[in-house]
């Protein structure tokens, strides 16, 4: 099996869109039906759910444990993720 590696010269928010497109392409190519995405406040989860909407690939968004400040996943992002099918 051969694969490609993509490197970014600098960290920036736009890289997430590129990564999600690459993951979606590879998942469709390999017949993968579920993709897990880590998201603290839900912004990455929203982007992923919207990027995969209608693809037949289920997005599972996980956050970290609830700490002393309570949940960090923003309620509005949780609703957007659910609305997009995540």
LODREN-86875 format. One record per atom (N, C-alpha, C): residue number from 1; residue in one letter; x, y, z. Coordinates in Angstrom, 3 decimals. Example, Ala and Ser with C-alpha at 12.3 -4.5 7.8 and 13.67 -1.06 7.14 Angstrom:
! residues 2
   i aa     east    north       up
   1  A   13.190   -5.690    7.800
   1  A   12.300   -4.500    7.800
   1  A   13.200   -3.300    7.800
   2  S   12.850   -2.250    7.080
   2  S   13.670   -1.060    7.140
   2  S   12.900    0.030    7.870
This chain:
! residues 86
   i aa     east    north       up
   1  X    0.836   -1.167    0.000
   1  X    0.000    0.000    0.000
   1  X    0.888    1.240    0.000
   2  X    0.521    2.205   -0.814
   2  X    1.242    3.469   -0.850
   2  X    0.319    4.572   -0.376
   3  X    0.910    5.608    0.152
   3  X    0.127    6.751    0.620
   3  X    0.899    8.033    0.411
   4  X    0.227    9.106    0.633
   4  X    0.843   10.424    0.526
   4  X    0.888   11.071    1.898
   5  X    1.883   11.902    2.098
   5  X    1.995   12.690    3.320
   5  X    1.941   14.151    2.913
   6  X    1.146   14.921    3.630
   6  X    1.031   16.350    3.357
   6  X    1.615   17.096    4.549
   7  X    2.542   17.989    4.279
   7  X    3.142   18.824    5.307
   7  X    2.689   20.259    5.091
   8  X    2.512   20.984    6.171
   8  X    2.164   22.398    6.103
   8  X    3.348   23.208    6.601
   9  X    3.645   24.297    5.903
   9  X    4.784   25.124    6.296
   9  X    4.540   25.851    7.604
  10  X    3.284   26.163    7.881
  10  X    2.959   26.822    9.141
  10  X    1.564   26.403    9.596
  11  X    1.356   26.469   10.894
  11  X    0.048   26.125   11.452
  11  X   -0.901   27.297   11.245
  12  X   -2.029   27.021   10.602
  12  X   -3.052   28.052   10.430
  12  X   -4.408   27.380   10.259
  13  X   -5.469   28.074   10.601
  13  X   -6.810   27.474   10.577
  13  X   -7.212   26.893    9.222
  14  X   -6.746   27.469    8.135
  14  X   -7.119   26.992    6.800
  14  X   -6.638   25.568    6.536
  15  X   -5.626   25.138    7.263
  15  X   -5.109   23.781    7.082
  15  X   -6.174   22.732    7.404
  16  X   -7.078   23.059    8.326
  16  X   -8.115   22.096    8.712
  16  X   -8.990   21.727    7.524
  17  X   -9.345   22.703    6.698
  17  X  -10.172   22.418    5.525
  17  X   -9.460   21.462    4.570
  18  X   -8.175   21.672    4.385
  18  X   -7.384   20.808    3.503
  18  X   -7.333   19.391    4.073
  19  X   -7.071   19.290    5.378
  19  X   -6.995   17.978    6.026
  19  X   -8.332   17.246    5.921
  20  X   -9.430   17.948    6.171
  20  X  -10.747   17.304    6.093
  20  X  -11.047   16.826    4.681
  21  X  -10.674   17.607    3.679
  21  X  -10.867   17.175    2.288
  21  X  -10.059   15.914    1.991
  22  X   -8.819   15.875    2.472
  22  X   -7.970   14.704    2.250
  22  X   -8.517   13.469    2.968
  23  X   -8.987   13.650    4.191
  23  X   -9.555   12.531    4.953
  23  X  -10.813   12.016    4.265
  24  X  -11.657   12.924    3.822
  24  X  -12.893   12.522    3.134
  24  X  -12.573   11.742    1.864
  25  X  -11.622   12.241    1.095
  25  X  -11.216   11.564   -0.143
  25  X  -10.712   10.149    0.144
  26  X   -9.845   10.024    1.140
  26  X   -9.272    8.713    1.478
  26  X  -10.337    7.776    2.056
  27  X  -11.227    8.306    2.884
  27  X  -12.294    7.481    3.462
  27  X  -13.209    6.943    2.366
  28  X  -13.546    7.778    1.398
  28  X  -14.392    7.323    0.292
  28  X  -13.668    6.281   -0.551
  29  X  -12.390    6.513   -0.789
  29  X  -11.582    5.578   -1.572
  29  X  -11.494    4.207   -0.901
  30  X  -11.377    4.193    0.425
  30  X  -11.191    2.945    1.176
  30  X  -12.500    2.353    1.707
  31  X  -13.619    3.029    1.472
  31  X  -14.898    2.519    1.959
  31  X  -15.087    2.667    3.460
  32  X  -14.393    3.613    4.052
  32  X  -14.510    3.859    5.494
  32  X  -15.821    4.593    5.757
  33  X  -16.583    4.123    6.725
  33  X  -17.912    4.682    6.996
  33  X  -17.984    5.540    8.248
  34  X  -16.929    5.545    9.077
  34  X  -16.933    6.327   10.313
  34  X  -15.584    7.022   10.474
  35  X  -15.622    8.294   10.832
  35  X  -14.408    9.064   11.089
  35  X  -14.566    9.731   12.455
  36  X  -13.546    9.617   13.295
  36  X  -13.554   10.220   14.625
  36  X  -12.726   11.499   14.589
  37  X  -13.300   12.566   15.156
  37  X  -12.638   13.871   15.179
  37  X  -12.600   14.363   16.621
  38  X  -11.439   14.830   17.075
  38  X  -11.320   15.418   18.408
  38  X  -11.620   16.912   18.323
  39  X  -12.384   17.411   19.288
  39  X  -12.759   18.822   19.277
  39  X  -13.049   19.261   20.706
  40  X  -12.398   20.311   21.164
  40  X  -12.598   20.781   22.536
  40  X  -13.862   21.620   22.652
  41  X  -13.920   22.707   21.908
  41  X  -15.077   23.605   21.980
  41  X  -16.090   23.352   20.871
  42  X  -15.710   22.514   19.909
  42  X  -16.650   22.116   18.875
  42  X  -16.423   22.721   17.504
  43  X  -15.481   23.648   17.365
  43  X  -15.256   24.274   16.060
  43  X  -14.776   23.258   15.021
  44  X  -13.837   22.412   15.401
  44  X  -13.365   21.379   14.478
  44  X  -14.484   20.388   14.175
  45  X  -15.265   20.054   15.182
  45  X  -16.396   19.157   14.977
  45  X  -17.409   19.713   13.994
  46  X  -17.688   21.009   14.084
  46  X  -18.623   21.656   13.151
  46  X  -18.070   21.590   11.735
  47  X  -16.806   21.949   11.568
  47  X  -16.192   21.914   10.235
  47  X  -16.238   20.505    9.648
  48  X  -15.924   19.511   10.472
  48  X  -15.925   18.127    9.993
  48  X  -17.331   17.676    9.626
  49  X  -18.300   17.952   10.477
  49  X  -19.679   17.538   10.205
  49  X  -20.192   18.174    8.919
  50  X  -19.863   19.445    8.710
  50  X  -20.296   20.124    7.488
  50  X  -19.562   19.585    6.262
  51  X  -18.269   19.291    6.406
  51  X  -17.476   18.790    5.278
  51  X  -17.943   17.406    4.827
  52  X  -18.407   16.576    5.762
  52  X  -18.798   15.205    5.444
  52  X  -20.303   15.043    5.226
  53  X  -21.048   16.119    5.377
  53  X  -22.511   16.059    5.229
  53  X  -22.875   15.520    3.848
  54  X  -23.753   14.535    3.830
  54  X  -24.215   13.955    2.577
  54  X  -23.258   12.967    1.933
  55  X  -22.138   12.673    2.589
  55  X  -21.135   11.775    2.008
  55  X  -21.399   10.306    2.333
  56  X  -22.285   10.058    3.295
  56  X  -22.500    8.686    3.746
  56  X  -21.493    8.251    4.795
  57  X  -20.609    9.154    5.179
  57  X  -19.604    8.869    6.205
  57  X  -20.059    9.529    7.499
  58  X  -20.136    8.742    8.564
  58  X  -20.588    9.245    9.860
  58  X  -19.417    9.873   10.603
  59  X  -19.612   11.094   11.080
  59  X  -18.599   11.780   11.878
  59  X  -18.933   11.586   13.353
  60  X  -17.943   11.167   14.125
  60  X  -18.081   11.041   15.571
  60  X  -17.157   12.088   16.181
  61  X  -17.728   13.026   16.909
  61  X  -16.946   14.100   17.519
  61  X  -16.782   13.787   18.999
  62  X  -15.535   13.724   19.446
  62  X  -15.255   13.469   20.862
  62  X  -14.543   14.671   21.460
  63  X  -14.855   14.934   22.692
  63  X  -14.191   15.996   23.425
  63  X  -13.455   15.349   24.598
  64  X  -12.805   16.142   25.404
  64  X  -12.084   15.566   26.545
  64  X  -12.998   15.525   27.771
  65  X  -12.460   15.013   28.856
  65  X  -13.246   14.888   30.077
  65  X  -13.677   16.260   30.582
  66  X  -14.759   16.277   31.320
  66  X  -15.239   17.526   31.912
  66  X  -14.376   17.828   33.125
  67  X  -13.830   19.033   33.160
  67  X  -12.974   19.445   34.261
  67  X  -13.714   20.328   35.246
  68  X  -12.977   21.025   36.093
  68  X  -13.599   21.852   37.131
  68  X  -14.436   23.007   36.570
  69  X  -14.146   23.424   35.337
  69  X  -14.923   24.517   34.734
  69  X  -16.187   24.013   34.049
  70  X  -16.377   22.699   34.035
  70  X  -17.545   22.137   33.371
  70  X  -17.250   21.832   31.914
  71  X  -18.286   21.488   31.141
  71  X  -18.093   21.144   29.731
  71  X  -17.573   22.340   28.930
  72  X  -16.665   22.083   28.006
  72  X  -16.135   23.151   27.159
  72  X  -16.752   23.151   25.770
  73  X  -17.434   22.070   25.407
  73  X  -18.106   22.013   24.115
  73  X  -19.221   23.046   24.134
  74  X  -19.135   24.020   23.242
  74  X  -20.124   25.090   23.208
  74  X  -21.465   24.549   22.719
  75  X  -22.549   24.863   23.422
  75  X  -23.866   24.344   23.042
  75  X  -24.246   24.661   21.596
  76  X  -23.904   25.850   21.122
  76  X  -24.246   26.201   19.736
  76  X  -23.488   25.338   18.731
  77  X  -22.254   24.953   19.070
  77  X  -21.497   24.063   18.193
  77  X  -22.049   22.643   18.247
  78  X  -22.480   22.215   19.417
  78  X  -23.096   20.892   19.535
  78  X  -24.337   20.812   18.645
  79  X  -25.142   21.857   18.645
  79  X  -26.349   21.880   17.807
  79  X  -25.999   21.859   16.319
  80  X  -24.966   22.610   15.928
  80  X  -24.541   22.631   14.519
  80  X  -24.050   21.255   14.078
  81  X  -23.305   20.593   14.955
  81  X  -22.795   19.250   14.647
  81  X  -23.962   18.289   14.449
  82  X  -24.912   18.325   15.355
  82  X  -26.082   17.444   15.251
  82  X  -26.893   17.755   13.995
  83  X  -27.059   19.041   13.694
  83  X  -27.838   19.442   12.518
  83  X  -27.190   18.960   11.221
  84  X  -25.852   18.868   11.226
  84  X  -25.131   18.418   10.031
  84  X  -25.022   16.894    9.973
  85  X  -25.581   16.209   10.967
  85  X  -25.567   14.747   10.951
  85  X  -24.457   14.117   11.755
  86  X  -23.689   14.910   12.484
  86  X  -22.577   14.378   13.276
  86  X  -23.018   13.897   14.613
